[in-house]
Amino acid sequence: MDTNNWNPYLKLSDEGHPCMAQQTYEPLVSPDGKIFCKNYSWPNDYQYRETTNRPLYTDEVVEWFWFNELTYLELFKDKPYAPEIIDIDYANRKIFLKWYGVSCNQIIYRPHFWPQDTWLKQIKDIMLDIYNEGVYKLTMYPHCHYISEDSNMRAIDWYGCVPVEEPYIEEKYMQGIIHETAQFRLDETGAAVDSVLNLETMFKRSLGTHVKWGENDMSYIYKEIFNA
């Protein structure tokens, strides 16, 4: 599928301004808004929108997250919140998903009608089920989810997963995709041991404090998972 004329996906900041959604792959949307492409080719224009100085963002880093994405897409493919995959181009490292124009980010930060209690319950159900399957999914932000035509919330960005029992990742991979404004998130996970980070702390802090859906943090989910 030719994506040369596709548009980059930009999330909305808390103030409603378009900005980059993440630091890992190139998110593209077809001109008709019906297909979302996760382009893991390297390099790509999207990841150099803000700066050309990303020496740690290498093909090795992108390839690692590509394979991690495929691993967890396969693991969760039969879940009702799995994305609707149209095609996977393994040669060019591209994943094509059915899309509905916007992510949950645009719905929350623009005046769309979507009852808050509905999406608070849906994201909670997704996060609880993923955890119960033995996985920490750190990509739990509104822009990592969308609503399909049946009003069902679905999750994308499966590259950000680690097993609960072994929540480890080599530091070079995280350093390759972390934005300078989020470096503190790595710092608070603790020092790497033998160049390996334990992402359990990052997951807990994300869920308990850092991730916001509108004015709401995810502490209500944290309390249910960890009985805190």
Steps between C-alpha positions, in 0.01 A plus 500: 500500500650833391508752788691779327204741506375404847475751782696480827289436806534769768340481843367803685683639801313579821461851359357366174805557279613236244823326601692176450328194643806288578869448427503146361340458155345719233120519541325571170134539405363442151354803318145371557568445871406132489840331538771553761854393419762424764817545297803346672738572215811696592571779463173682443403866485260493795761415761713793391224763502638667813872432471753324280716427804385154603817288506342232720201454267648228279372232267582242767275681746213530252534136399483386863174686557364372167547143614360580844194651334447186292544277805225667699268555205508124455449433870195727527358464148179330614414756765204733433732796551759381246546727197336400172798407286466541124849391399856462626784581264785306659755597236451873560402473868155654465174410674170619356194538723138589439460858620212727592655842451608580856647341810361531851738791542311716249167393646599601853678825415241623253127554561383157385211341684625194680379440857795501739375207705492291181863548403624483858345154528627385159863594561481341846366174357778494238779571748371244749472230235847566362645483851308180574660352189840565660601812308587857591393727211664836557339660195173575678447857380185626320689520169579127536130416474214563260128430476368272226160543339335277762612744776759245609835629624804338338868523590802562279871553572573150622872568470486633857442167674707284734412182692395554863732222608796638304444873447850562370634683198847604395556863585617587147153426361322729745759773460449478125131595521468716810421868445719746690193625688436146624856411601395529863276199444808286436690662783232412752498133398843466659844438359551233237655177624738349245352744245146368566205699636213365708185663361270390781557829684434699182174311445381561855588869492334538161181342623505663840609853413628600158248387238199728463178457308372854499494609863504140623805299595497121502539460878155340521635216282823480699305454823300215350805317361728542799238520777653829610 
